[in-house]
């Protein structure tokens, strides 16, 4: 099982996070902690993206919100964006 010990946050991620409702920010924080323990935990629905975003990954915060990220190596990742499905555009 992978364990993520380091996550880098882009400026875009930080900016998008600050714009989220407070209840969604708290949920993002919980999912971030879960992701660190096991990035493929079932409820995260972690999956590779296709098309223009090929090479990137996504996991679910809830039914509407996602985190767009990339694995840098087996123990680190970079979070690019957080938001609704619009982040894929």
SULZI-V235114 format. One record per pair of residues at least 4 apart in sequence whose C-alpha atoms are under 8 Angstrom apart, sorted by the first residue. I is the first residue (numbers start at 1). J is the second residue. If there is no record, write none. Layout:
i=I j=J
i=I j=J
This chain:
i=1 j=38
i=2 j=37
i=2 j=38
i=2 j=39
i=2 j=74
i=2 j=75
i=3 j=36
i=3 j=37
i=3 j=38
i=3 j=39
i=3 j=74
i=3 j=75
i=4 j=35
i=4 j=36
i=4 j=37
i=4 j=38
i=4 j=39
i=4 j=74
i=4 j=75
i=4 j=76
i=4 j=77
i=5 j=36
i=5 j=75
i=5 j=76
i=6 j=75
i=6 j=76
i=6 j=77
i=7 j=76
i=7 j=77
i=7 j=78
i=7 j=79
i=8 j=76
i=8 j=77
i=8 j=78
i=8 j=79
i=9 j=13
i=9 j=14
i=9 j=78
i=9 j=79
i=9 j=80
i=10 j=14
i=10 j=78
i=10 j=79
i=10 j=80
i=10 j=81
i=11 j=15
i=12 j=16
i=12 j=80
i=12 j=81
i=13 j=17
i=13 j=79
i=13 j=80
i=13 j=81
i=13 j=82
i=14 j=18
i=14 j=81
i=15 j=19
i=16 j=20
i=16 j=81
i=16 j=82
i=16 j=83
i=17 j=25
i=17 j=82
i=17 j=83
i=18 j=25
i=20 j=24
i=20 j=25
i=20 j=83
i=21 j=25
i=22 j=26
i=23 j=27
i=24 j=28
i=25 j=29
i=26 j=30
i=27 j=31
i=27 j=61
i=28 j=32
i=28 j=61
i=29 j=33
i=30 j=34
i=31 j=35
i=31 j=44
i=31 j=61
i=32 j=36
i=33 j=37
i=34 j=38
i=34 j=39
i=34 j=41
i=35 j=39
i=35 j=40
i=35 j=41
i=35 j=44
i=39 j=44
i=39 j=46
i=40 j=44
i=40 j=45
i=40 j=46
i=41 j=45
i=41 j=46
i=42 j=46
i=43 j=60
i=44 j=59
i=44 j=60
i=44 j=61
i=45 j=59
i=45 j=60
i=46 j=57
i=46 j=58
i=46 j=59
i=46 j=60
i=47 j=57
i=47 j=58
i=47 j=59
i=48 j=54
i=48 j=55
i=48 j=56
i=48 j=57
i=48 j=58
i=49 j=53
i=49 j=54
i=49 j=55
i=49 j=56
i=49 j=57
i=49 j=58
i=50 j=54
i=50 j=55
i=53 j=88
i=55 j=70
i=56 j=68
i=56 j=69
i=56 j=70
i=56 j=71
i=57 j=68
i=57 j=69
i=57 j=70
i=57 j=71
i=58 j=66
i=58 j=67
i=58 j=68
i=58 j=69
i=59 j=66
i=59 j=67
i=59 j=68
i=60 j=64
i=60 j=65
i=60 j=66
i=60 j=67
i=61 j=65
i=61 j=66
i=61 j=67
i=62 j=66
i=64 j=83
i=64 j=84
i=64 j=85
i=65 j=82
i=65 j=83
i=65 j=84
i=65 j=85
i=66 j=82
i=66 j=83
i=66 j=84
i=66 j=85
i=67 j=79
i=67 j=80
i=67 j=81
i=67 j=82
i=67 j=83
i=68 j=79
i=68 j=80
i=68 j=81
i=68 j=82
i=68 j=87
i=69 j=77
i=69 j=78
i=69 j=79
i=69 j=80
i=69 j=81
i=70 j=77
i=70 j=78
i=70 j=79
i=70 j=80
i=71 j=76
i=71 j=77
i=71 j=78
i=72 j=76
i=72 j=77
i=72 j=78
i=73 j=77
i=81 j=87
i=82 j=87
i=83 j=87
i=85 j=89
